[in-house]
Amino acid sequence: IKYRLMNLSPELIKNDILTHMRESVVLIEPDMTINYINEFTEELIAKKSLDIKGSPLNELIIDLHLYEIKMQKLIKNEIPGFSARLQYLNASYDKSNGNVKRPAAFINADFSHVKDHFGDTVGILLIGREVQAIQNLKKTYNLSEREINVLQYVIGGVAYRDIGATLSITERTVKAHVNNIYNKVGVDNKIELFNRLKDLDLLN
């Protein structure tokens, strides 16, 4: 064991630990391009690390603009880190209409600095855990992919108007999706919905 520890290196950690973690690991460059994803992330998005290396981060994260301000603050060392629930794109995602052949992954993500030997920030580390309960919710209550997308924004406290703008639908359509969610889940209002989601560990 002593000699094994003496041979420990960042490259060894990257290859032997990060690669095989059952959590998503993403290294992000300061220009918001992808440097590296581990095997678990490859499974989630149906792409290999080499195929996505150097690509803009919005080819991995849906609605990246919702998190960009905090990420820029992180790069500038204005904040120590932050957490967010986000959704990954995958190879079967059609950005023109939001249709998916394979469900996109919802991730509870923690963002932190990557620093060099001088203490300067040289990138961002994203470590995320897949939110299995959301797909279970979808199956249990027969929610559509669009309803799940709307629900994610509702959980995040996004206004109906802004949800509509992000998804390229009207505010009226957003309200219709929310009402459909209420009916399927068996609740009458947002308070009851949030209480149900807390029971399913989808809210803190």
Solvent accessible surface area in square Angstrom, and as a share of the most:
residue,aa,sasa,rsa
1,I,172,0.88
2,K,130,0.55
3,Y,152,0.58
4,R,140,0.51
5,L,113,0.56
6,M,141,0.63
7,N,108,0.55
8,L,92,0.46
9,S,42,0.27
10,P,112,0.70
11,E,103,0.46
12,L,40,0.20
13,I,68,0.35
14,K,63,0.27
15,N,69,0.35
16,D,71,0.37
17,I,93,0.47
18,L,35,0.17
19,T,26,0.15
20,H,115,0.51
21,M,46,0.21
22,R,154,0.56
23,E,48,0.22
24,S,0,0.00
25,V,0,0.00
26,V,0,0.00
27,L,40,0.20
28,I,3,0.02
29,E,58,0.26
30,P,57,0.36
31,D,100,0.52
32,M,20,0.09
33,T,29,0.17
34,I,1,0.01
35,N,47,0.24
36,Y,24,0.09
37,I,2,0.01
38,N,2,0.01
39,E,75,0.34
40,F,19,0.08
41,T,0,0.00
42,E,29,0.13
43,E,88,0.39
44,L,13,0.07
45,I,3,0.02
46,A,56,0.44
47,K,76,0.32
48,K,127,0.54
49,S,19,0.12
50,L,154,0.77
51,D,104,0.54
52,I,1,0.00
53,K,110,0.47
54,G,51,0.49
55,S,18,0.12
56,P,65,0.41
57,L,1,0.00
58,N,83,0.42
59,E,66,0.29
60,L,0,0.00
61,I,1,0.01
62,I,26,0.13
63,D,29,0.15
64,L,13,0.06
65,H,101,0.45
66,L,78,0.39
67,Y,27,0.10
68,E,64,0.29
69,I,127,0.64
70,K,102,0.43
71,M,0,0.00
72,Q,74,0.33
73,K,84,0.36
74,L,0,0.00
75,I,33,0.17
76,K,132,0.56
77,N,79,0.41
78,E,108,0.48
79,I,42,0.21
80,P,116,0.73
81,G,27,0.26
82,F,24,0.10
83,S,77,0.50
84,A,23,0.18
85,R,63,0.23
86,L,3,0.01
87,Q,19,0.09
88,Y,0,0.00
89,L,13,0.07
90,N,10,0.05
91,A,60,0.46
92,S,36,0.23
93,Y,45,0.17
94,D,59,0.31
95,K,144,0.61
96,S,101,0.65
97,N,74,0.38
98,G,13,0.13
99,N,92,0.47
100,V,32,0.19
101,K,189,0.80
102,R,91,0.33
103,P,64,0.40
104,A,1,0.01
105,A,7,0.05
106,F,2,0.01
107,I,0,0.00
108,N,50,0.26
109,A,1,0.01
110,D,57,0.30
111,F,4,0.02
112,S,44,0.28
113,H,41,0.18
114,V,46,0.27
115,K,105,0.44
116,D,55,0.28
117,H,191,0.85
118,F,179,0.75
119,G,39,0.38
120,D,82,0.43
121,T,23,0.13
122,V,65,0.38
123,G,4,0.04
124,I,0,0.00
125,L,39,0.20
126,L,0,0.00
127,I,48,0.24
128,G,0,0.00
129,R,94,0.34
130,E,51,0.23
131,V,13,0.07
132,Q,109,0.49
133,A,28,0.22
134,I,3,0.01
135,Q,27,0.12
136,N,84,0.43
137,L,3,0.01
138,K,41,0.18
139,K,161,0.68
140,T,98,0.57
141,Y,48,0.18
142,N,116,0.59
143,L,6,0.03
144,S,49,0.32
145,E,26,0.12
146,R,63,0.23
147,E,8,0.04
148,I,0,0.00
149,N,11,0.06
150,V,0,0.00
151,L,4,0.02
152,Q,27,0.12
153,Y,24,0.09
154,V,6,0.03
155,I,27,0.14
156,G,61,0.58
157,G,65,0.63
158,V,41,0.24
159,A,46,0.36
160,Y,49,0.19
161,R,156,0.57
162,D,63,0.33
163,I,0,0.00
164,G,2,0.02
165,A,80,0.62
166,T,36,0.21
167,L,27,0.13
168,S,103,0.66
169,I,42,0.21
170,T,86,0.50
171,E,72,0.32
172,R,204,0.75
173,T,49,0.29
174,V,0,0.00
175,K,95,0.40
176,A,49,0.38
177,H,34,0.15
178,V,5,0.03
179,N,81,0.42
180,N,64,0.33
181,I,1,0.01
182,Y,27,0.10
183,N,115,0.59
184,K,79,0.34
185,V,5,0.03
186,G,56,0.53
187,V,10,0.06
188,D,118,0.61
189,N,64,0.33
190,K,84,0.36
191,I,130,0.66
192,E,69,0.31
193,L,2,0.01
194,F,53,0.22
195,N,75,0.39
196,R,78,0.28
197,L,0,0.00
198,K,100,0.42
199,D,114,0.59
200,L,69,0.34
201,D,122,0.63
202,L,3,0.01
203,L,36,0.18
204,N,187,0.96
